[in-house]
Structure formats: structure tokens, C-alpha cells
Amino acid sequence: MRLLVKTFHGVEDVLAEELLQLGAKNVVPQKRAVAFEGDKELLYRANLHLRTGLRILQPILSFRAKDDKELYAKISQHDWSKHFTISNTFAIDSVVFGEIFKHSKYVALKAKDAIVDQFRKRTGKRPSIDVESPDISINIHVSADKFTISLDSSGESLHRRGYRDGRHKAPLNEVLAAAMLKIAKWKPEIPLFDPMCGSGTILMEAAMFAKNIPPAWHRKRFSFMSWPDFDKELWDRIRDEAEKNFTSPRVTIIGADAAMLSVDITKQASLEYRLNREIKVSKALIENQEPPAKIGMIITNPPYGERLQKDNIIDFYKLIGTVLKHRFTGWDVWVISANLKALKHIELKPSEKHTLYNGPLETRFVKFKLYEGSMKIRTPRRSREM
Ligand SMILES: C[S@@+](CC[C@H](N)C(=O)[O-])C[C@H]1O[C@@H](n2cnc3c(N)ncnc32)[C@H](O)[C@@H]1O
């Protein structure tokens, strides 16, 4: 069957690579999604193992409709009892592009009416809506008059690994952090350091990756578990196989942050997820930080100057540049920031640049290779006056 994984803009190729490694066929990157061919087993595996996907959709119906009457009629023609019963709750998510249908909520409402009416006509009863935690999640994508209706096999977005406790004001999205590790080609044998680790998202994703722990390992529920064809035995086998592949490599994964709260949040998360042997974190300012290893990789997400206020964000980025140049010779440094102006003031020449999105926020993820006698972008111009 044809399946579709949603992701962030800029992450499509990394996600396609992950799907190929899982054995997916006909993998085709699209805009903010990757399509692939797979069976039920691959659908379960992908939900458990994909680090850079947000949700996995199974298209069940596509048609064209020019107005709400036609939309209602086309949805009514489909047999919804194949997918759920009146005792299941459901919810509909919709996105619309184009001029014909302008309001996604209206499209969802019309589709809901058509589904509910079909059940009511057949059984005299109707399934209930539950927008918080539905058994069945239906996804509607509209582009002009073209509708694609899918079942969302994941339910809650896959970026919710479960370790986020909500106390940090500016966390990176977990899927984005996982994508950054893959783009940077980080491997467990490379010492990893995040000197502004916040709630430790990069460190947590790295430690789970190093130990081969699937990102959704701690998650109890996926939408496919409410589908009539849910195969519990197959699911248990996939989980057992995953558990057999857990490893305990020696890794150096180190974080620091100026705020004690960030250090506490990271420690707590790593303790709860039994990653406290791999992740070490302490309170320190980047300006006082010495490299935790002779060489390694920094992947970090400094304040952008919006959610986390800094008096002078430009000066702060200059300071980051100075610290990197003087103390981290030999290291590969990756910085992600939505403050493109400030990023230039690191005053090192990037050897790679990627545009990624942290939720709705456009960011750049840039690499600086810190050779001996590092390269500056701008050499100070000296004027000769004599
Ligand atoms: C954008 S947040 C990092 C978020 C993190 N990636 C996460 O997923 O939670 C930036 C962090 O930099 C820290 N910070 C600000 N100034 C710092 C400094 N001078 N030295 C070290 N950390 C600093 C802040 O306390 C904050 O936690």
C-alpha cells in the first residue's frame, strides 16, 4: 500500500534515507512529506523507528469536488464501517490549499456530517467526536478541487517522545533535533557537546540514537491500534526485535547551560529515560567553557533573541564565535538559529548551510569547521595612515 510520512520542510531527504533503511520501496520525497510503498509490518515499524517523521498517513480515498454538496456526497459514498464502529471516537484534521474551499474547519465539518449520517442511517447511532484523544484520526488534504482522505496511523504527532515536561520556554522540536544529528552525520563514537543545551533535546535524541532505542519506544498508543485490522502479535514482535537491538556503547554526550533550570530539566529527562549514564550536564556559561574532549562535534541552538531575551544578541553571537575560534580548534561546530542576522556575527565562514523549520520558524543550520588558525569571514580592515 502507498503511505505518506509528514515532516518539516528541509527534512524530507533525511526522512527518505531513514525509510530506505527500514526497507521501504518507491520512496519519493515530496514537499514536507515522503511517500513510500509498504505493508502493515512496515507501517508499524515506521511508527516505532522513524526519528524524523511527524505522522504516517494511509490514503484511503481520493476524489474531486467543486462544492460542499459534492464533498458530502463523495464522502457518503465511501463505506466508513470498514475503518471504525459507533463505539470508536474520531476526529478530522484538514488542510486546504487553493481558492475553491477556503476554510479547513468547514471542510472538516462537512466530512464529519457525511460520516456521522452514514452511521446513523445504518445503525440508528453515531460515533462521537473526540478532538483531544480520538481512537481514529482522519486527515483531509484539499488542493483546489482535489481531495485526499487518509487515516492517520500515528494519532498524536511522533515528535512527542514523552520526555518533554513543558518547563523550558524555547525547546527545539524533537524531530528537528534528530534531523540535525543526521544532517551533521554525528556518530556515537564522536564526542558530542551542546554548550547551550536548554532542556537537552539534542542530547536526548543523540543518546537514544546511540543506544538504538526507537524514538517512540516509551509511547503507549498509536492510532493504528484502534483499527479493526490491528495485529497485536505483529506489533509485539516488532517491539521485541527492537528491544533485542538496544546497545550500550561508550559515548561522550555532554551538555551545559547558563540556567540551573535547564540543567535540572535535562538531568530529570535523562534520569527518567535511563540515559543518565550517557548524558552529562552541568551549569556553565559558554564564555567560561573548556572543551570536554580534544576533538568532537558541537551541535547547539543558541537563544534567538525573541523568546529568550538577551540584551544584545549580536554581541552574544560575536562572543560565541570568539569562544569557538579560541578554544575549540579541531572541532566541527553546527549552530541552528532563526536569527539570521545574529548568526552572521559568529564571524566564521560556514562550510555548509541548511534551511530548516523549528515549527513555523525558519532557521539556518550551519556548519563551521574549526581548523587550526580558523578562517574568519571578515578580516579587520586596517588603514595605513603613515
Ligand atoms: C534556544 S535555548 C536552547 C533550547 C534547547 N535546544 C532545547 O531543545 O531545549 C538556548 C539556551 O541557551 C542558554 N544560554 C543563554 N546564554 C547562555 C550562555 N552565555 N552560556 C550558556 N548557555 C546560555 C539559555 O539558558 C537557553 O537554555
The ligand as an SDF file (V2000), in Angstrom:
LIG
                    3D

 27 29  0  0  0  0  0  0  0  0999 V2000
   17.1270   28.2530   22.4860 C   0  0  0  0  0  0  0  0  0  0  0  0
   17.5700   27.6400   24.0470 S   0  0  0  0  0  0  0  0  0  0  0  0
   18.1420   26.0240   23.7360 C   0  0  0  0  0  0  0  0  0  0  0  0
   16.9880   25.0560   23.6350 C   0  0  0  0  0  0  0  0  0  0  0  0
   17.3830   23.6160   23.5390 C   0  0  0  0  0  0  0  0  0  0  0  0
   17.9680   23.2770   22.2590 N   0  0  0  0  0  0  0  0  0  0  0  0
   16.1900   22.7250   23.8470 C   0  0  0  0  0  0  0  0  0  0  0  0
   15.8180   21.9080   22.9820 O   0  0  0  0  0  0  0  0  0  0  0  0
   15.6070   22.8750   24.9050 O   0  0  0  0  0  0  0  0  0  0  0  0
   19.0550   28.4930   24.4060 C   0  0  0  0  0  0  0  0  0  0  0  0
   19.6560   28.1640   25.7510 C   0  0  0  0  0  0  0  0  0  0  0  0
   20.8750   28.9030   25.8630 O   0  0  0  0  0  0  0  0  0  0  0  0
   21.0810   29.1720   27.2330 C   0  0  0  0  0  0  0  0  0  0  0  0
   22.0500   30.2580   27.3670 N   0  0  0  0  0  0  0  0  0  0  0  0
   21.8610   31.6020   27.1820 C   0  0  0  0  0  0  0  0  0  0  0  0
   23.0130   32.2780   27.3700 N   0  0  0  0  0  0  0  0  0  0  0  0
   23.9670   31.3530   27.6730 C   0  0  0  0  0  0  0  0  0  0  0  0
   25.3620   31.4270   27.9640 C   0  0  0  0  0  0  0  0  0  0  0  0
   26.0010   32.5830   27.9860 N   0  0  0  0  0  0  0  0  0  0  0  0
   26.0170   30.2660   28.1950 N   0  0  0  0  0  0  0  0  0  0  0  0
   25.3630   29.0770   28.1830 C   0  0  0  0  0  0  0  0  0  0  0  0
   24.0430   28.9490   27.9350 N   0  0  0  0  0  0  0  0  0  0  0  0
   23.3580   30.0710   27.6650 C   0  0  0  0  0  0  0  0  0  0  0  0
   19.6920   29.5080   27.7570 C   0  0  0  0  0  0  0  0  0  0  0  0
   19.6120   29.3230   29.1560 O   0  0  0  0  0  0  0  0  0  0  0  0
   18.8180   28.5410   26.9620 C   0  0  0  0  0  0  0  0  0  0  0  0
   18.5040   27.3840   27.7020 O   0  0  0  0  0  0  0  0  0  0  0  0
  1  2  1  0
  2  3  1  0
  2 10  1  0
  3  4  1  0
  4  5  1  0
  5  6  1  0
  5  7  1  0
  7  8  2  0
  7  9  1  0
 10 11  1  0
 11 12  1  0
 11 26  1  0
 12 13  1  0
 13 14  1  0
 13 24  1  0
 14 15  1  0
 14 23  1  0
 15 16  2  0
 16 17  1  0
 17 18  1  0
 17 23  2  0
 18 19  1  0
 18 20  2  0
 20 21  1  0
 21 22  2  0
 22 23  1  0
 24 25  1  0
 24 26  1  0
 26 27  1  0
M  CHG  2   2   1   9  -1
M  END
$$$$
